[in-house]
Structure formats: C-alpha cells, structure tokens
Amino acid sequence: MLVRLMSNLLVDGEILLDNIEAVIFDKDGTLIDIHHYWSSMIKIRASLITLKYFNNNEKDRIKNNLIDIMGVNLETDKMKPNGPVGVKPRSYIVGIVADFVRKNGCNISNNEVEEIFKKTDQKTSQDMLPLLKILPGVKELLIQLKQCGIHSTIVSTDITSRACIAMKTLKLDKYFTKIIGADLVNNSKPAPDMAKLALSDIDCKASSVVMIGDHPVDVKMGESINAGLNIGVLTGLSDSNMFDNLNCIVINNLNHIKVSC
C-alpha cells in the first residue's frame, strides 16, 4: 500500500505542481521507444496477412502498403506522427487494414484481421524483450514517484494485456497502480474515459494529477479531466510545434522531471 507524502513535481528545478497525488503516463513514446516497438509489430502483421491472403507478384506491394497504412514511414522506418498506430485504438487499425485487403480483391472480415493481430501478439508475447527499449529517465522517475507514495498509472491505445506484458517484461509493473488499454473503454483518447478509469480507485483530485504523453491526444485527454498539469514529451511521435495552443509544457525527455517529498 502506498503511503502518500506531501510532494512537488519539478521540471528543470522549478516546482510546477505541488501536493501531487497521481501521474498518468502514456505508454508508447513516453515510457518505451514507440518506433522500435511498433514498426516491428506492424511488419509482422503485414507479413502474416500477405502470406495468408496473397499469392501473386503483388505481394511486395501489398505488404509495403499495409505497413504504410498502419503508420510506418517506409523511408525512415519510423512511426508517422499522426499514426494511426500509436494514436488510434486497435479496433480502428483492424478496420482500415480489412478495408485495404478487401479493396485489393480479398474478401476478408474484420474478425479475420483481428485473429491475425492476435497471432502476432502470441508470436511476440513469448519474447517481447527485443521489441522494448525504455526511454531516458523513465525508471528513475517511477522510483521517485513510488518512494513519495504517488500513484503511477498507464493509459495506452494498445490493448491492456499487451501493455501489462510489456511492463512486466521490463520489470516496471511493480511501479503502477493501474494499467488501462483502449479495449477497456468505449472512447479512446482524447476522450476522458481511460483517464477516469485509471483514477477510478484512487482517492485524488483532478487538480493534483499530472498527465504525461508524447502526442497531443494525451494532452487533450489531460485537459478533458482538468488535470493539474499536462506535459508533452518529445521522445515519441511529436515535435514541439504539435503541442502549440495546448495547455501543457513540453520537455525533451523524462530526465527533466524530478519529484521531491
């Protein structure tokens, strides 16, 4: 059980929020390297779909197009800032993949695409470690938060089981009070649903909550619950100008954040 101490959150030595009670983290691009994790996953998904449903000289084109529409920039091998993977929930990704495959002459259902996604999950869950890279400052910040009795939670557009496996694989799961994926709510980011669910068992005021994420949808979700502080971090999909006109501060990585108690 956490024993909460009177705590302040500092960015580059300046106190930006006092008496904090909980922090909501995005997962991909905030805690782990989104480009390495998702580009690998997407390539496996695309390969399995192409192998199962296409057997012609169009296979390479189909595979590359699938990788592209799921959100990987084929030239840089990095995730696109607007996703959809990393920004939209899994059900949305399943739908656009199924639509693309149908337009290319294969009568496939959304459920069949979901089964291939599950097969990818199974294939990678047995040894997820090669896909995961912890971003700078993550573990140090999680340790500080736990020492001060502050609740840490995750809200992710990934499915909950995958997010839990990732944190367990990295031995970070012990730092989190709750991990919420998009499969547990009706409305994904930037709607408030995931944030509210993450805080549902925590006795805290919204004004004492910090939201940290790498994309404007994270900050907008924080705004939707009137979080006391929203932080955009540049370790994922966004550059600083994507946070313009939003109620947040922007930092390069989590090393800039400290907690005192």
Secondary structure, DSSP 4 states (H G I P E B T S, - for coil): -------EEEETTEEEEES--EEEE-SBTTTB-HHHHHHHHHHHHHHHHHHHH--STTHHHHHHHHHHHHTEETTTTEE-TT-SBTTB-HHHHHHHHHHHHHHTT----HHHHHHHHHHHHHHHHTT-GGG--BPTTHHHHHHHHHHTT-EEEEEESS-HHHHHHHHHHTT-GGG-SEEEEGGGSSS-TTSSHHHHHHTTTS---GGGEEEEESSHHHHHHHHHTT-SEEEEETTSS--GGGGTTSS-EEESSGGGEEEE-
